[in-house]
Amino acid sequence: MKRPVFFAHIVPFLYTLVVAVSFIGCSGSEKFADDSSAKQPASTADSTESPDAGSPTVVNLTQAQYTIADIQLGQPESRTLGTMLKLTGVLDVPPQSRVSVSMPVGGYIRSIKLEPGAKVRKGQTLAVLENPEFIQLQQDYLDVKAQLEYADLEFARQQELSRENVNALKVLQKTRSDRQRLQAQLAGMGQRLSLLHINPATLRANHLIRTVRVPSPVNGYVTDVPVNNGRFVNPADVIIEVTDVSDLHVHLNVFEKDITHIRTGQTVRFGLGGAGAPMHQATIFMKGKSIDADRTVAVLARPLGVSDDFIPGAYVSAQVAVTSNPLSVLPDAAIVGFGGKSYVYLLESKSSQPVSYRFRQVEVKPGVAQNGYTAVNLPLTVDVKTPVVVKGAYSLLSQQNNSGEEE
């Protein structure tokens, strides 16, 4: 007996409808909801296999499920991604900005009122020294100056007598020699007084000073005061240390293997202290040309702006954005996380009668992520030409998990 034409058409339609509802009912948070009532018989082509422990996890989809899940296939591509290179270092200043102040002639400290951390300006008095030798130096200078004045008069007189042929030429020559010797002696003594910050031009016989001031040679901050009032300091003793922080920089230590990633002009983000957040920025302006014993190279960066928190010698932690070598990457959507691990899905096979797809789950270790792509290395056992699910991987994970719950 022949079946009615209507019945012959409606049965395939109902079968297709049941298959589609079954797939839609398997969706989790993505496109499939867990619905055990829509579970299909094990004999249909869209069942999910749950192999024994140690076997690869596979997911089977029909053509309808494949279309609904909007699966897209692709392959890893090579891209150059940026990475953050973590460095450590200290805040530092160049040698010319760190000044140890001393005097060429010793003396007793009669006044010093500065403490470490005090801000000073160039020319400001740091300390006052007293020594009877200061008086003697001034007295000797005035004495030589008086002798030179007499020598100038005598030289002029001998020149006049020489023109009139009254005296011998050797007398004029002797007068000229004595005058030149006194000139050199006076100039030397004047320079010595200048080193003591005494102006020779202001010296008078009735006004000799016994104390000298020690001025600051730079603008900056006092970093050390190793002396005190009443102490005698020798010429080699440091009276006070001043640091000019206007040229402060970040001194970073870069390992030899990473130095090729560093170039001048790069931006550095750094924070103060071991766990300091990178709140400040600096620009690299110099790379060292020698390798230290710990296989690091010095790299200098100049901060963008000055902060009162910047103290020479302070420890810093820094980050530098560098460009890595080309890496094998996949879109972020191709990598799914589950149970603390990361996975991708590979197209293992495709059947034609009926059309179905078989996907295999593979664990991967994600690397650098940037601009929507993540570096991954597929297992060596995977053929490089094997298609990878680059879109719809979460649908496969949901199908896999829901099918496991149903079983």
C-alpha positions as CSV (number, residue, x, y, z in Angstrom):
1,M,0.0,0.0,0.0
2,K,1.3,3.4,-1.0
3,R,1.8,6.1,1.6
4,P,0.1,9.4,1.0
5,V,2.2,12.0,-0.6
6,F,1.8,14.3,2.3
7,F,3.1,11.7,4.8
8,A,6.1,11.0,2.5
9,H,7.1,14.7,2.7
10,I,6.4,15.4,6.3
11,V,8.5,12.6,7.8
12,P,11.9,13.9,6.5
13,F,10.9,17.3,7.6
14,L,10.1,16.2,11.1
15,Y,13.4,14.3,11.3
16,T,15.3,17.4,10.3
17,L,13.4,19.5,12.8
18,V,14.2,17.0,15.6
19,V,17.9,17.2,14.7
20,A,18.0,21.0,14.8
21,V,16.1,21.2,18.1
22,S,18.5,18.7,19.6
23,F,21.5,20.8,18.6
24,I,20.0,24.0,19.9
25,G,19.1,22.3,23.1
26,C,22.8,21.5,23.8
27,S,23.8,25.2,24.1
28,G,25.3,26.6,27.4
29,S,26.1,30.3,27.8
30,E,26.8,30.6,24.1
31,K,24.2,29.3,21.7
32,F,23.2,25.9,23.2
33,A,21.1,25.4,26.3
34,D,21.2,22.1,28.3
35,D,18.0,20.2,27.5
36,S,18.2,16.5,28.1
37,S,14.8,16.0,26.5
38,A,16.4,16.9,23.2
39,K,19.0,14.3,23.3
40,Q,19.3,12.4,20.1
41,P,19.8,8.7,19.7
42,A,23.4,7.5,19.7
43,S,23.1,6.4,16.2
44,T,22.8,10.0,14.8
45,A,25.8,11.7,13.2
46,D,25.9,14.7,15.7
47,S,26.8,12.7,18.9
48,T,29.8,13.6,21.0
49,E,32.3,10.9,21.7
50,S,33.7,10.4,25.2
51,P,36.7,8.2,24.8
52,D,38.4,6.4,27.6
53,A,41.0,8.2,29.7
54,G,44.1,9.0,27.8
55,S,42.3,9.1,24.4
56,P,41.8,12.4,22.5
57,T,38.5,14.2,23.1
58,V,36.5,14.5,20.0
59,V,33.3,16.4,19.1
60,N,31.1,15.4,16.1
61,L,28.8,17.9,14.4
62,T,26.3,17.5,11.6
63,Q,26.1,20.1,8.8
64,A,23.2,21.8,10.6
65,Q,25.0,22.0,13.9
66,Y,28.2,23.3,12.1
67,T,26.2,26.0,10.4
68,I,24.3,27.1,13.5
69,A,27.6,27.3,15.5
70,D,29.1,29.5,12.8
71,I,32.3,27.5,12.8
72,Q,35.2,29.1,10.9
73,L,38.4,27.3,10.1
74,G,41.9,28.7,9.7
75,Q,45.6,28.0,10.5
76,P,48.2,29.6,12.7
77,E,49.9,32.6,11.2
78,S,53.2,34.3,11.8
79,R,53.0,37.7,13.5
80,T,55.4,40.0,15.4
81,L,53.9,40.8,18.8
82,G,55.1,43.2,21.5
83,T,56.1,42.0,24.9
84,M,56.9,43.7,28.2
85,L,60.5,43.3,29.3
86,K,60.7,43.6,33.1
87,L,63.9,45.3,34.5
88,T,65.3,46.6,37.7
89,G,67.6,49.4,38.5
90,V,68.2,52.6,40.6
91,L,67.7,56.3,40.3
92,D,71.1,57.8,39.8
93,V,72.9,61.0,38.7
94,P,76.0,61.5,36.5
95,P,79.4,62.0,38.3
96,Q,79.5,65.7,37.6
97,S,76.2,66.2,39.6
98,R,77.6,64.6,42.7
99,V,79.9,67.0,44.4
100,S,82.2,66.4,47.5
101,V,83.0,69.9,48.8
102,S,86.3,70.5,50.5
103,M,88.9,73.3,50.8
104,P,92.5,73.6,49.6
105,V,93.6,74.8,53.0
106,G,92.5,73.2,56.2
107,G,90.8,75.0,59.1
108,Y,88.4,74.8,62.0
109,I,84.7,74.7,61.3
110,R,83.1,77.6,63.0
111,S,79.6,77.3,61.5
112,I,77.7,74.6,59.7
113,K,73.9,74.5,59.9
114,L,72.9,72.1,57.2
115,E,71.5,68.6,57.4
116,P,71.1,65.8,54.8
117,G,68.0,66.6,52.6
118,A,68.4,70.4,52.8
119,K,68.0,72.2,49.5
120,V,70.8,74.6,48.6
121,R,71.4,76.9,45.7
122,K,74.7,77.6,43.9
123,G,76.8,80.1,45.8
124,Q,75.0,79.6,49.1
125,T,77.3,79.3,52.2
126,L,77.6,75.8,53.4
127,A,80.1,76.3,56.2
128,V,82.5,78.8,57.6
129,L,86.2,77.9,58.3
130,E,88.7,79.7,60.5
131,N,92.5,79.4,60.4
132,P,95.4,81.8,61.2
133,E,97.0,80.7,58.0
134,F,94.3,82.6,56.1
135,I,95.7,85.8,57.7
136,Q,99.2,84.9,56.8
137,L,98.3,84.3,53.1
138,Q,96.7,87.7,52.9
139,Q,99.6,89.4,54.6
140,D,102.1,87.7,52.2
141,Y,100.0,88.8,49.2
142,L,100.0,92.4,50.4
143,D,103.7,92.3,51.1
144,V,104.5,91.0,47.6
145,K,102.1,93.6,46.1
146,A,104.1,96.4,47.8
147,Q,107.4,95.0,46.5
148,L,106.0,94.9,43.0
149,E,104.9,98.5,43.2
150,Y,108.5,99.5,44.2
151,A,109.9,97.2,41.4
152,D,107.6,99.0,38.9
153,L,109.0,102.4,39.9
154,E,112.6,101.1,39.9
155,F,112.2,99.6,36.4
156,A,110.8,102.8,35.0
157,R,113.8,104.8,36.6
158,Q,116.3,102.3,35.1
159,Q,114.7,102.6,31.7
160,E,115.1,106.4,31.8
161,L,118.8,106.1,32.9
162,S,119.5,103.6,30.2
163,R,118.2,105.9,27.5
164,E,120.6,108.6,28.8
165,N,123.5,106.0,28.9
166,V,124.0,106.7,32.6
167,N,123.8,103.1,33.9
168,A,125.0,99.8,32.6
169,L,122.5,97.6,30.6
170,K,122.9,94.8,33.0
171,V,121.3,96.9,35.8
172,L,118.2,97.4,33.7
173,Q,118.1,93.7,32.9
174,K,118.4,92.8,36.6
175,T,115.6,95.2,37.5
176,R,113.3,93.8,34.8
177,S,114.0,90.2,36.0
178,D,113.1,91.1,39.6
179,R,110.0,92.8,38.5
180,Q,108.8,89.8,36.5
181,R,109.5,87.5,39.4
182,L,107.4,89.6,41.7
183,Q,104.6,89.7,39.1
184,A,104.5,85.9,38.9
185,Q,104.7,85.5,42.6
186,L,101.8,87.9,43.2
187,A,99.6,86.2,40.5
188,G,100.2,82.9,42.1
189,M,99.3,84.1,45.6
190,G,96.2,85.8,44.2
191,Q,95.0,82.5,42.7
192,R,95.6,80.7,46.0
193,L,93.5,83.3,47.7
194,S,90.8,82.9,45.1
195,L,90.6,79.2,45.9
196,L,89.8,80.2,49.4
197,H,87.0,82.5,48.0
198,I,88.9,85.6,49.1
199,N,89.0,88.4,46.5
200,P,92.6,89.8,46.3
201,A,91.3,93.1,44.8
202,T,89.4,93.9,48.0
203,L,92.4,93.3,50.4
204,R,93.5,96.2,52.5
205,A,96.4,96.3,55.1
206,N,93.9,97.3,57.8
207,H,91.2,94.8,56.9
208,L,92.4,91.2,57.0
209,I,89.9,88.3,57.4
210,R,90.4,85.2,59.5
211,T,87.4,83.2,58.4
212,V,86.4,82.0,54.9
213,R,83.1,80.7,53.7
214,V,82.5,77.5,51.8
215,P,80.0,78.1,49.0
216,S,77.9,75.5,47.3
217,P,79.2,74.8,43.8
218,V,75.8,73.6,42.4
219,N,72.1,73.8,43.0
220,G,70.9,70.6,44.7
221,Y,70.4,68.8,47.9
222,V,72.7,68.0,50.8
223,T,73.3,64.3,50.9
224,D,75.9,64.0,53.6
225,V,77.5,66.1,56.3
226,P,80.4,64.1,57.8
227,V,81.7,67.0,60.0
228,N,80.6,69.2,62.9
229,N,81.3,72.5,64.5
230,G,84.7,72.9,66.0
231,R,86.3,70.1,64.0
232,F,89.5,70.7,62.1
233,V,89.3,69.6,58.5
234,N,92.4,68.9,56.3
235,P,92.5,69.8,52.6
236,A,91.6,66.2,51.7
237,D,88.6,66.0,54.1
238,V,85.1,66.2,52.7
239,I,83.1,68.9,54.4
240,I,79.8,68.3,52.8
241,E,78.3,66.4,49.9
242,V,75.8,68.1,47.5
243,T,73.9,66.3,44.7
244,D,72.4,68.1,41.7
245,V,69.2,66.2,40.8
246,S,68.4,68.2,37.7
247,D,70.1,65.6,35.5
248,L,68.7,62.6,37.4
249,H,68.2,59.4,35.4
250,V,67.1,55.8,35.7
251,H,70.0,53.4,35.7
252,L,68.6,50.0,34.5
253,N,70.4,46.6,34.4
254,V,69.5,44.7,31.2
255,F,70.7,41.1,30.8
256,E,72.9,40.4,27.8
257,K,70.3,38.2,26.1
258,D,67.8,41.0,26.1
259,I,70.0,44.0,25.1
260,T,69.1,43.5,21.4
261,H,65.5,44.5,22.3
262,I,66.6,47.9,23.7
263,R,67.1,51.0,21.6
264,T,67.4,54.7,22.3
265,G,64.1,56.5,22.3
266,Q,62.1,53.7,23.8
267,T,59.6,54.6,26.6
268,V,60.2,53.1,30.0
269,R,57.5,52.9,32.7
270,F,58.9,52.6,36.2
271,G,57.8,52.6,39.8
272,L,59.8,53.3,43.0
273,G,60.4,50.4,45.4
274,G,60.5,46.7,44.8
275,A,56.7,46.4,44.2
276,G,56.1,49.9,43.0
277,A,53.5,50.4,40.3
278,P,54.8,51.8,37.1
279,M,53.5,55.3,37.6
280,H,56.3,57.3,36.0
281,Q,57.7,57.4,32.4
282,A,61.3,57.8,31.1
283,T,63.0,57.8,27.7
284,I,66.1,55.7,27.0
285,F,69.0,57.9,25.9
286,M,72.0,55.7,26.3
287,K,73.1,52.0,26.1
288,G,76.2,50.8,27.8
289,K,79.1,49.4,25.8
290,S,80.4,46.9,28.4
291,I,79.1,43.8,30.1
292,D,79.3,43.6,33.9
293,A,80.3,40.5,35.8
294,D,76.7,39.5,36.3
295,R,76.2,39.6,32.4
296,T,74.1,42.8,32.5
297,V,74.5,46.0,30.4
298,A,73.8,49.4,31.8
299,V,70.9,51.3,30.1
300,L,70.1,54.9,31.1
301,A,66.7,56.6,30.8
302,R,65.7,60.2,31.5
303,P,62.5,60.7,33.4
304,L,59.7,62.7,31.9
305,G,59.3,65.3,34.6
306,V,60.7,65.6,38.1
307,S,59.1,64.4,41.3
308,D,59.9,65.1,44.9
309,D,59.8,61.3,45.4
310,F,62.9,60.9,43.2
311,I,65.9,60.2,45.4
312,P,69.3,59.2,44.0
313,G,70.0,55.6,44.9
314,A,66.3,54.6,45.2
315,Y,65.4,51.1,43.8
316,V,63.1,51.0,40.8
317,S,61.2,48.3,38.9
318,A,60.6,49.1,35.3
319,Q,58.9,47.7,32.2
320,V,59.9,48.3,28.6
321,A,57.7,47.4,25.6
322,V,59.8,45.5,23.1
323,T,59.2,43.8,19.8
324,S,59.7,40.1,19.8
325,N,60.6,37.8,16.9
326,P,57.8,36.5,14.6
327,L,55.6,34.1,16.5
328,S,53.0,31.5,15.6
329,V,49.6,33.0,16.6
330,L,45.9,32.3,16.6
331,P,42.9,34.6,17.2
332,D,41.9,34.8,20.8
333,A,38.6,33.3,19.9
334,A,40.3,30.1,18.9
335,I,41.6,29.4,22.4
336,V,39.2,28.2,25.1
337,G,39.9,27.7,28.8
338,F,38.4,25.0,30.9
339,G,39.6,23.5,34.2
340,G,42.6,25.7,34.4
341,K,43.9,24.6,31.0
342,S,43.7,26.1,27.5
343,Y,42.6,24.2,24.4
344,V,42.1,24.5,20.6
345,Y,40.0,22.4,18.3
346,L,41.3,20.8,15.1
347,L,39.3,19.5,12.2
348,E,40.2,15.8,12.3
349,S,37.9,14.6,9.4
350,K,34.9,15.5,7.4
351,S,32.4,13.0,6.1
352,S,30.2,13.4,3.1
353,Q,27.3,10.9,3.5
354,P,25.7,12.4,5.5
355,V,27.9,15.6,5.9
356,S,29.4,15.6,9.4
357,Y,32.5,17.1,11.0
358,R,34.8,15.5,13.6
359,F,36.9,17.9,15.8
360,R,39.7,17.0,18.2
361,Q,40.5,18.9,21.3
362,V,44.2,19.7,21.8
363,E,45.8,21.3,24.9
364,V,48.1,24.3,24.3
365,K,50.2,26.7,26.3
366,P,49.2,30.3,25.4
367,G,52.0,32.9,25.1
368,V,52.1,36.6,24.5
369,A,48.6,38.1,23.7
370,Q,48.2,41.4,21.8
371,N,45.7,43.0,19.5
372,G,43.3,40.1,19.5
373,Y,46.0,37.4,18.8
374,T,47.7,35.0,21.2
375,A,51.0,33.1,20.6
376,V,50.6,29.3,20.7
377,N,52.7,26.3,19.8
378,L,50.7,23.3,18.7
379,P,52.1,19.9,19.6
380,L,54.7,18.5,17.2
381,T,52.4,15.6,16.4
382,V,49.9,18.0,14.7
383,D,50.3,18.5,11.0
384,V,50.9,22.2,10.2
385,K,48.3,22.0,7.5
386,T,45.5,20.8,9.8
387,P,42.6,23.3,9.9
388,V,42.1,24.9,13.3
389,V,38.7,26.3,14.6
390,V,39.3,30.0,14.8
391,K,35.7,30.9,15.5
392,G,33.1,28.9,17.3
393,A,35.5,27.1,19.7
394,Y,33.3,27.9,22.7
395,S,30.3,26.3,21.0
396,L,32.3,23.1,20.6
397,L,33.4,23.2,24.3
398,S,29.8,23.7,25.3
399,Q,28.6,20.8,23.1
400,Q,31.4,18.6,24.6
401,N,30.5,19.5,28.2
402,N,26.8,19.2,27.8
403,S,27.1,15.9,26.1
404,G,29.3,14.7,29.0
405,E,26.6,15.7,31.5
406,E,23.9,13.9,29.5
407,E,25.8,10.7,29.5
